[in-house]
Amino acid sequence: MTQPPLSNEALKSLNAQLDRKVFELESLLKAGEVLQAELDVPVLCSLLIAMVRERVPVDQLALLLHDPIEGTLAVEAVEGL
């Protein structure tokens, strides 16, 4: 059983959804490539903060790292605080 063809509006909406998904996937790929290449933890954390800021509209952001030995969290990078 075949479905009826989609209207132009429906096609435009689906195309916009696909464009957003492609952008998200490209952003994740770029982030993965950048993060994989960085070994310095403070630099890596700063990169993560910058990448989050590109995607999430926030004024303040902090990145905490878990120390499994001490069982504590430590602030590693901040922005806007």
N, C-alpha and C positions, 0 to 999 in steps of 0.2 A: 504494500500500500504506500503510495507516494503522498507526500505532503504538498499542499498548495505553495506556490512561490511566495517568497516574502515581499512585503511592500518596500518601497524605497526608504521610508522612515525606519522600518525594522532593520533593514540592511545598514543604514547609517548608524543606528544605535549599536548594532553588533560590531561594526567596524570601529567605532569609538572605543568600545569595550576592549577589543583586540589591541588597539593602539596603546591603551593604558597598560594592558598586561605585558605587551612587548617592552614598553618603557620600564616597567617594574623589573622584568627579567634582565634587561640590559643593565639596569642599575645594580642589581645583585651580582651579575657577572663582573662588572667593573669593580665593585667593592671587594669581591673575592680575590680578584687579581691584585689589587693594591694591597690588601691586608696580608695576602700570602707572601708578598715580597718584603714585608717589613718585619724585622726581628726585634727591634728595640721597643720594649713594652710601653714606655711613656709616649713615644712617637705613635705607636699603634693605637693607643687609647685616644690620642688627639685626633687621629684620622677617623676613628670610630665616631667621636663626638661630631666632627665636621660632617660625616656622612649622614648621621641621624638628623642633624640640623637641616640638611638639604631636603629631607623627606617629611619631617614632622615640625609643624609650626609651634615651637615652644620658645619661651624667653630664657628659661633656665634649664640647665642640663648637667647632670653629674654621672660619672661612670665609677662604679665601685667594683673592686675586685675581691673575691673571696679567698681568704687564706685558710686552706683546709687544716693545716697543722694547728694554728691558733684558734680556728673557728670564728674568725672575725671578718668584717668587711673593712676595706680601706679605700678612701677616696683617691682615685688615680688621676682623674681629669674632670675639669668643670668648665662650664661656660655660662656667663650671665649671673653667677652667684657672688 
